[in-house]
Amino acid sequence: MHLRNLLPMRVAITGIAGFIGSHLAAHLSDRYEVIGFDNGRSGDFSRVPKGSVVHRLDIKEPSAEHWAQHLGGVDVLFHLAAEKYNSSKSTPAQVIETNVSATARMLQGASSAGVKQVVFTSSLYAYGSIGPEPMRERQPLTPDTYYGMSKVAGENLLRVAQRDHGLRWAVARLFFVYGPNQYAEGGYKSVIMTNFERMLAGEPPHINGDGKQRLDYVYVEDAVEALEALSSHDAAGLTVNIGSGIAPSILELTAQMQRIAGSNGASQHVAADWTQGTIRMADPSAADKLLGWRARTDIESGLQEVWNWLRTRG
């Protein structure tokens, strides 16, 4: 699906040096003026495409008034920057300050600046669900992590900004986004990146517990197409899952990765963690029905792209 002419001329991306933010900037930069904000703590500015105007700042720093200045002339704000509690450099207090308090100030500033639409990246962790049923947008939200709670708060702050200032918004509840260029120092390594790196080094992949836990992976280029679709005024007020609707087990995923990498050794089972027995999968039917979006990249093709990138990187 090629999504064209949905955006006005100027877009802003928080977290532009991060994995998804840098892919989104690359996806948009040949057609629109892109400005970005990032503190560089878990991002890599070398990933940001040339021509983007980048402000190196922590989103906790600006006041609402300063955000209004930063966002002057911006038509669409993609808010991706967030603290994740599973990051090596994060604390509960930082999660709340960044994902709730700073987001509230940013939305106030965006409203004052006349931003036409905010696209907010929420998360599967907003649900608090561990399966076995697929997660659906209308089910109750019962997050059990600081990160999940903060994403629910962010979604609700959008509604407050709409009521008080008429700000338009749309929400993408992202599932497990993967792809090339995923990890930078200080960020969170996915099981895909971790085990491919082990295979590249000639080491056996690790599987926590029995490996029967299932996760819904969505390729990064598919995810950024969904974010672009949500920037349309027609998408205002929508909350949709961005996932594939398919959840391979870690055993199945690892076997596919070994075939791609040509790794013939046995996997190494390590201690089970909290994911043991979980199934975290999206019902993506709302995105298909309301946006005409669906994940196009099958897991085999996506994994091959990650492996090719890792080998090239060395």
C-alpha positions in Angstrom: 0.0 0.0 0.0 1.5 3.4 -1.0 0.1 6.2 1.1 0.6 9.5 -0.7 -0.6 13.1 -0.3 -2.0 12.5 3.2 0.3 14.9 4.9 0.7 18.7 4.8 4.1 20.2 4.2 5.7 20.2 7.6 5.8 17.4 10.1 7.6 17.0 13.5 8.8 13.7 15.0 9.7 13.3 18.7 12.2 10.5 19.1 13.5 11.0 15.6 16.9 9.4 16.3 15.2 6.2 17.6 14.5 3.0 15.7 10.9 3.8 14.5 11.4 7.6 14.5 14.4 7.4 12.1 12.5 5.0 9.8 9.5 7.3 9.8 11.7 10.3 9.0 13.3 8.4 6.1 9.8 7.4 4.9 8.6 11.0 4.9 11.6 13.2 4.1 11.6 12.9 0.4 8.1 14.5 0.3 7.8 16.7 3.4 9.8 19.0 5.5 10.7 17.1 8.6 11.8 18.4 12.0 12.7 16.2 14.9 13.5 16.2 18.6 15.6 13.6 20.5 17.9 13.6 23.5 20.1 11.0 21.9 20.1 8.8 25.1 18.9 5.7 23.3 18.9 6.9 19.8 21.5 7.4 17.1 21.6 10.7 15.2 23.4 9.0 12.3 20.2 7.2 11.5 18.3 10.5 10.8 18.1 11.2 7.1 19.9 14.2 5.7 17.7 17.3 5.3 15.8 16.8 8.5 16.1 19.6 11.0 17.0 18.0 14.3 16.8 19.6 17.8 18.8 17.8 20.4 16.7 18.1 23.5 15.0 16.0 26.1 11.2 16.3 25.8 11.0 16.8 29.6 12.8 20.2 29.3 10.5 22.6 27.3 7.5 24.3 28.9 4.2 24.4 27.1 5.2 27.9 25.9 8.5 26.6 24.5 6.8 23.7 22.8 4.5 26.2 21.1 7.6 27.9 19.7 9.3 24.7 18.7 6.1 23.5 16.9 5.2 26.7 15.1 4.2 26.0 11.5 4.0 22.2 12.1 1.0 20.5 10.6 1.3 17.0 12.0 3.2 16.0 15.2 4.2 12.3 15.5 4.9 11.7 19.2 7.1 8.7 19.5 9.6 9.7 22.2 9.0 7.8 25.5 10.7 6.2 28.5 10.5 2.5 28.6 10.8 0.8 32.0 12.6 -2.1 30.5 15.3 0.2 29.3 18.6 0.0 31.1 18.6 3.7 31.9 15.0 4.2 33.0 13.2 4.5 36.4 9.5 4.7 37.3 9.9 8.4 38.0 11.4 9.0 34.6 8.6 7.0 32.9 5.9 9.2 34.6 7.7 12.5 34.1 8.5 11.8 30.4 5.4 9.9 29.2 2.8 11.8 31.3 3.9 15.2 32.5 6.1 16.1 29.5 3.5 14.8 27.1 0.9 17.0 28.7 3.1 20.1 28.3 3.8 19.1 24.7 0.1 18.8 23.8 -0.6 22.1 25.4 2.1 23.6 23.2 0.9 21.8 20.1 -2.6 23.2 20.7 -1.2 26.8 21.0 0.9 26.4 17.9 -2.1 25.3 15.8 -0.8 21.8 15.1 -3.5 20.1 13.0 -3.1 16.5 14.1 -1.1 14.5 16.7 -0.3 10.9 16.0 0.6 9.2 19.3 2.4 5.9 19.5 0.8 3.9 22.3 1.6 0.3 23.0 0.2 -3.2 23.5 1.3 -2.8 27.1 -1.7 -0.4 27.5 -3.9 -3.5 27.5 -2.0 -5.4 30.3 -3.1 -8.6 28.6 -1.0 -11.8 28.3 -3.5 -13.7 26.1 -4.6 -16.1 24.9 -7.2 -13.9 23.1 -6.1 -11.3 20.6 -6.1 -7.8 21.9 -8.9 -5.6 20.6 -9.2 -1.8 20.8 -12.5 -1.9 22.7 -11.5 -4.2 25.5 -10.8 -2.7 29.0 -7.3 -1.4 29.6 -5.7 -2.9 32.7 -2.0 -2.1 32.4 0.3 -3.6 35.1 3.5 -1.8 34.3 4.5 1.8 34.7 5.1 2.0 30.9 1.7 0.6 30.1 0.0 2.9 32.6 1.8 5.9 31.1 0.7 5.0 27.6 -3.0 4.9 28.8 -2.4 8.3 30.4 -1.0 9.6 27.2 -4.1 8.5 25.3 -6.3 10.2 27.8 -4.3 13.4 27.6 -5.2 13.6 24.0 -8.8 13.5 24.8 -8.3 16.3 27.3 -6.5 18.4 24.7 -9.3 17.8 22.2 -11.9 18.9 24.8 -10.0 21.9 25.9 -8.4 23.1 22.7 -10.0 21.1 19.8 -6.7 19.3 19.1 -7.1 16.4 16.6 -5.4 13.1 17.3 -5.0 9.5 16.4 -3.5 6.6 18.3 -1.4 3.7 17.1 -1.1 0.8 19.7 2.1 -0.7 18.4 2.9 -4.4 18.9 6.5 -5.8 18.5 8.0 -3.6 15.7 11.3 -5.0 14.3 13.6 -4.3 11.4 17.1 -3.1 10.4 18.8 -0.5 12.5 16.8 -1.5 15.6 19.2 -1.1 18.4 21.4 1.7 19.6 23.4 1.9 22.8 21.2 2.4 25.9 18.0 1.1 24.2 16.2 -2.2 24.5 17.3 -5.2 22.5 14.6 -7.4 21.0 14.9 -11.2 21.0 15.4 -10.9 17.2 18.4 -8.6 17.5 19.9 -10.4 20.4 19.8 -13.9 18.9 20.8 -12.8 15.4 23.9 -11.1 17.0 24.6 -14.4 18.9 24.4 -16.4 15.6 26.6 -13.8 13.9 29.2 -14.4 16.6 28.9 -18.2 16.2 27.1 -18.6 19.5 23.8 -20.5 20.1 20.6 -18.5 20.3 19.0 -18.3 23.8 15.4 -19.3 24.5 13.8 -18.3 27.8 11.9 -21.2 29.3 10.1 -23.5 27.0 9.9 -21.0 24.1 6.2 -21.5 23.6 5.4 -17.9 24.4 4.0 -16.1 21.3 4.5 -12.5 20.1 3.0 -10.5 17.3 5.8 -9.0 15.2 5.2 -6.2 12.6 7.9 -5.0 10.2 9.0 -1.4 10.7 8.2 -0.2 7.2 4.7 -1.5 7.6 4.4 0.3 11.0 5.5 3.7 9.6 3.0 3.4 6.7 0.4 3.0 9.4 1.6 6.1 11.2 1.4 8.0 7.9 -2.1 6.8 7.4 -3.1 8.0 10.9 -1.9 11.5 10.0 -4.8 12.1 7.7 -7.6 14.2 9.0 -10.0 11.4 8.1 -8.2 9.3 10.8 -8.8 11.9 13.6 -10.1 10.2 16.7 -9.1 6.7 15.7 -7.3 4.2 18.0 -6.0 1.1 16.2 -3.7 -1.8 16.8 -0.6 -1.9 14.6 0.3 -5.6 14.5 0.3 -8.5 12.0 -2.4 -10.6 13.7 0.1 -13.5 13.6 2.1 -14.6 16.7 4.8 -17.2 16.2 6.2 -18.9 19.2 9.8 -18.1 20.2 10.7 -21.7 19.2 9.2 -21.1 15.7 10.8 -17.7 15.4 14.2 -19.0 16.4 14.0 -21.9 14.0 13.3 -19.4 11.1 16.2 -17.2 12.2 18.5 -20.2 12.3 17.5 -21.2 8.7 18.2 -17.6 7.5 21.5 -17.4 9.3 22.6 -20.9 8.4 23.1 -21.7 12.1 22.8 -25.4 12.6 23.6 -25.7 16.3 21.1 -26.4 19.0 19.4 -23.5 20.8 20.3 -23.0 24.4 17.3 -22.8 26.9 17.9 -20.4 29.7 15.7 -19.6 32.8 12.1 -18.8 32.1 11.0 -15.2 32.6 7.6 -13.5 33.1 6.7 -14.1 29.4 6.4 -17.8 30.0 3.0 -19.0 28.7 2.0 -15.6 27.3 0.4 -14.9 24.0 0.5 -11.2 23.0 -1.2 -10.8 19.6 -3.1 -8.0 17.9 -6.5 -8.1 16.3 -5.6 -5.7 13.4 -9.0 -5.8 11.8 -9.9 -2.2 12.8 -6.8 -0.8 11.1 -7.7 -2.7 8.0 -11.4 -1.6 8.0 -10.8 2.0 9.0 -7.5 2.9 7.4 -7.1 0.3 4.7 -3.9 -0.8 6.4 -2.5 -4.2 7.0 0.9 -5.6 7.6 2.4 -6.6 4.2 5.8 -8.0 5.1 5.8 -11.7 6.2 8.1 -12.6 9.0 10.5 -14.6 6.8 11.1 -11.6 4.6 11.4 -9.2 7.5 13.9 -11.5 9.3 16.0 -11.8 6.1 16.2 -8.0 5.9 17.4 -7.8 9.5 20.0 -10.5 9.0 21.3 -8.8 5.8 21.6 -5.5 7.6 23.5 -7.1 10.5 25.9 -8.9 8.2 26.6 -5.7 6.3 27.1 -3.8 9.6 29.6 -6.5 10.6 
